[in-house]
Amino acid sequence: MRRGVLQVVTARSYAVLFRTDARTLSTAAAATQRAAVRLSTLFMPTLKAAQQAGLSKGTLDSPSHEAAEQSLNLLLRGGYIRQSSSGVYTLLPLGLRMVQKIQRIIEEEMEGIGASRIEMPTLLSSSLWRKTGRWTTMGSELYRLQDRRGSEYVLGPTHEEEVTRLVSDEVHSGRALPVRVFQVTTKHRDEPRPRSGLLRTRAFLMKDLYTFDASLEDAAATYEQVRAAYARIFDRILNRTDASSQTHLWSGWKAAEADTGAIGGHRSHEYHMEDAAGEDHLLSCSNTSACTYAANVERAVSLPSKAKSLPHGAEEVQVHLFGPAPTSVGKGATHMVTGGTLHAIVIPKNDTLNEIKVNRALTESTSSGPNNVPLWSDSSPSDRTGSEWDWVDRPEGPLVRFTSLDIALDSVCSSLEPEEVEEAVHRAVLAYSSKTSSATPTEDAQQPQLADFFPGQLRADSRLPSAAQLPVRHVDLRTAEEGDLCASCGKGTLVQHRAVEVGHTFLLGTRYSDALEVGFAPVANQNVSGQNSKPSGRIPFQMGCYGIGVTRLVGILAQRAVAAFDLAHQSKNTNTSAQSSGLLWPPAVAPFGAIIVMSTPITPEKEQASDLLVKRLTASSLPQDQDQNQPLTESDVLIDDRPNVSLGAKLKDADLIGSSRVIIIGKHWQNTGEVEIRDAGKPNVYESLT
């Protein structure tokens, strides 16, 4: 017990302590009552465990997601959300207060980098989506609908098309650039299996920022400004803006390099919070004191671990062949595209091919067609597109349809001699062009050599051997694995984590301004380096898009709030049966910064004591919770003044509300004149008001 800083207001001493102008006191108390939130008038429908179990049944994909299930249960029990339908939730007052606090942080940081808030419609015309091609590529996730006249619309999952048209209609001169606009609005995606509570839903609240610059150089600078703003947003939300003693309770976040995927563009980063129930896999460097490298497993680059030896011979690599897809022309027949390029992908034998990296490598190839498919692989030689070849009418085999060869050699295979690369590719080519798909190179002079298939490339210079003329590109193609060496620092090893994505940034370039044929007229001396003007004389906008999942943040923060509650109660040596029955939110986003709990009966003296506590909390005259970065406002204080609820039930509800500070006006106050202050993770103290 600690005493002394505050002098208590007791029932016996009230007449002395409050010997002030009655009119002034009454006015002040009335103002306080209007500002502070009273639980007796707040819509907070809490549930018992049995009631909540019925509401959450069937919303999760598997029992293994214990953390997601537990946090969803507590959000339902605590009256934060209610499920409307599969993957669709209603935000109740507590949940809405959290969302509003997250939005406030986001809005402050967005305005700090010069972005203006707008609000675009959710119902969008299909015309722009057809023009960019996303009407088709978005597939079944896109909600499509028609009005009574048959006009087609989408429920917006994102707003690149809409915002590009908006800005192009209003911005015609380079003098108006840069433009940065953002919104926080409901998005819609037809998730096939909504699950994990708020982590994967069909309707969700999202912040999206869109930027428009004159040059790629300017857009890249904007991209870095937004990344810095994102760092501040997540640090503020997770209470990581100082060396707080409770920072560890809510852990941290990671920015990971990511593939641009269907959205496209030049650069992309994902923002993750580690969680065992996460569906994303990250690889980060173990040398955390000197290296910050982190990447999605689809994007991660690594060096082989010291336990792995580099390949030195053809038998130590695997080859995968890709080429244009055949087109079916009838029963049992195909039309094979001719004049195409055969792509040979070469990686170490014991590594895994990264399909996303391969697709990028094929796209970047100057001779690559748009629809390359796997033709043959060392790992599955019998599973090949070439098996559809009509060997009766065309016994020469499917290889004749290719006029050029492209070899993409994984960087780890750079130690291979050209002759070894040629032998490995030769073996794969013979197998693909054979009926049995098992042919291997021999010394037989009758067997065609690799140069026989591609004489224009491999016999272009008669003075050089064919191996010296191989069209080889060194590309990162293998899937990085846990235990590999970090390619960024060369010292640490990669460690794998499961995580939940809560944000994403894309440097789009001209992906959408080209598709929609919009741009601006440059002014004198304006930097438009790297830009090609359109026939109209306009320069395409260099764009960026940046998202943060607001309701998804609430979902992942709930999982961390459960763990923080358990950890804080362990530090107090409380009974383990009380664990996992509450939430402890980061102070910046908690529904309330402090809760004042009054025991029953609710007397005028207790009401006056609570009013005075509100004043002291907001005036910072109470001992400050060092984890609360900003002083409280009166509306951030909750007074539990419910007249027919026991103190024990009120304290259980306070655990569900998740404030890091609870102040009790109860029997101890009546006997000693001291209020009990419970700060999460710290010993309880008793103080008096003066």
Summary of the structure (lengths in Angstrom):
residues: 690
radius of gyration: 32.0
end to end distance: 18.3
largest distance: 113.8
contacts: 2204
relative contact order: 0.16
helix: 34%
strand: 25%
